Amino acid sequence: MFITSLIRAGFLASLIALTLSSPSLYAEPQPADDSLARSILEKSDEIRFPSKAFQVDVDIASNTPGQAVEKRKYRILSKGNDNTVVMILEPASERGQIMLMKGHDLWVFMPNVSQPIRLGLAQRLTGQVANGDLARANFAGDYTPRLLRTDKLDGDDYYVLELLAVDRSVTYHRVLLWVNKTSYRPRKAEFYSLSNRLLKTSTYDHFETMAERQRPTQMRIQDALKIGDTSVLEYSNMKLRDIPDKVFSKDYLKKLQ
């Protein structure tokens, strides 16, 4: 009986050790890529922004109840999802400041500062707008999508996609995106933190022809934590451009300042 108990105890200890030492048994499962969801997301991304290199101006008006509206203007040069230059056009006091994104690395160049300053994509740029909201062109490159459900909004049917960040360097940990089932136009999005707290919501409106197809010319962002705090982004003068790779380099930015 004693020997049998030892054998059983030894077997149990071995089983526990095997369980703890095997990564496949305790590692956090990675979300599977939903092929239908990815197809929907890529079609929606192509409507939001061109897949080819492009230039666009963005006017941002940020409102906090009881305060004057803050207005800013930017010019964006983008090539793929990993190369972006964001130039401040207004206010005039900040003209010459330029942000450069290469991959998930983001820097800001100041006219009177010799070295660029490293920034995070999730850091606030102005109002409710994060750096990544301007610097990253599409969701498909940063998130793993899955089809969560379908909803009806204003009489139309929408896919609801859940987007989970591929790593912690992207702007948001989790996004819910509503995409029209017929046109694949994005309608609204909810952005969540790592702790799954709703940070803000956005809507995509005023579709007009820019850069060869109908795209949303307005994005309205509402802070979920501070009721009444909103930022409205107006996109204009979007055009396809042949932008050389050298534009997206630290040395070249000195010529743009």
C-alpha positions, -999 to +999 in steps of 0.1 A: +000+000+000+028+024+009+046+016-024+014+021-043+009+055-027+044+065-036+039+055-072+007+075-073+023+105-057+052+103-080+029+101-111+009+131-098+041+152-092+053+143-127+020+153-142+020+187-124+056+193-135+047+185-171+017+208-170+038+237-156+067+232-180+046+229-212+040+263-228+012+249-249-008+240-218-008+274-200+001+300-226-025+326-233-043+315-265-039+338-295-070+348-315-075+330-347-076+351-379-112+352-392-109+352-430-143+367-436-137+394-410-103+402-425-119+406-460-145+429-445-119+449-427-096+453-457-125+465-479-135+490-452-099+502-449-097+508-486-127+532-483-113+551-454-079+557-470-062+548-503-039+518-503-015+538-526+006+567-514-014+598-508-016+633-493-045+648-473-052+679-452-069+674-419-087+702-399-094+694-363-118+713-341-117+701-304-144+712-280-145+711-242-176+725-225-170+759-211-138+765-232-130+780-265-129+756-295-093+746-303-086+745-340-056+729-357-046+719-392-023+691-404-010+678-437-004+641-440+018+622-464+013+585-462+028+555-480+014+521-469+006+517-432+042+520-420+054+553-435+037+586-425+047+623-422+024+646-403+031+683-407+015+710-385+002+738-407-018+757-380-015+773-355+013+794-370+033+793-338+038+755-342+044+755-379+075+735-387+069+707-362+068+674-380+060+639-369+076+609-386+062+573-383+083+544-395+067+511-386+055+515-350+082+541-342+071+577-340+092+608-336+084+646-335+109+670-350+110+706-336+126+735-355+147+746-325+156+712-311+185+693-326+173+657-318+139+643-325+116+633-296+102+598-293+064+596-290+039+568-285+010+561-309-015+562-281-003+596-267-028+624-272-021+648-300-049+673-296-084+671-281-096+635-283-072+627-311-042+603-305-010+604-325-019+571-341-053+584-353-034+605-378-002+585-383-017+550-389-037+546-421-055+513-417-068+488-391-059+457-410-022+461-404-025+465-366-053+443-355-066+407-357-103+408-367-132+385-360-168+389-369-187+394-336-223+399-347-245+419-371-265+450-361-290+473-376-284+510-376-308+536-391-324+508-411-292+494-425-274+461-417-239+462-403-211+438-395-197+443-361-160+434-361-139+430-330-103+440-336-076+429-312-042+445-313-014+424-327+009+438-299+010+466-273+027+491-296-004+499-316-028+528-307-056+508-290-058+474-274-093+466-288-117+482-313-153+474-322-160+485-358-194+488-375-191+482-413-221+484-437-229+449-451-237+462-486-212+491-492-185+481-466-185+517-455-173+522-419-200+537-397-187+539-362-160+526-339-154+521-302-119+522-288-109+503-257-079+503-233-058+473-222-081+470-192-111+469-216-123+503-206-142+523-233-120+553-241-139+570-269-163+564-298-161+578-333-184+581-363-175+583-400-197+607-420-201+630-451-189+606-478-176+624-508-154+615-538-117+619-528-088+601-545-109+583-570-137+569-547-163+578-521-147+583-486-157+597-453-146+634-451-155+637-414-147+618-383-163+628-350-146+615-318-164+616-285-146+611-252-163+582-233-149+594-199-156+632-202-190+638-216-191+667-240-155+665-250-154+660-288-130+664-317-142+667-353-117+658-380-124+672-415-105+656-444-099+676-476-076+679-507-069+642-507-049+631-537-028+602-548+009+610-550+041+593-560+061+599-528+097+588-528+109+566-499+135+592-489+107+616-477+101+592-448+136+597-433+149+618-405+175+636-427+149+646-453+125+661-427+150+689-421+142+701-457+105+702-449+108+724-418 
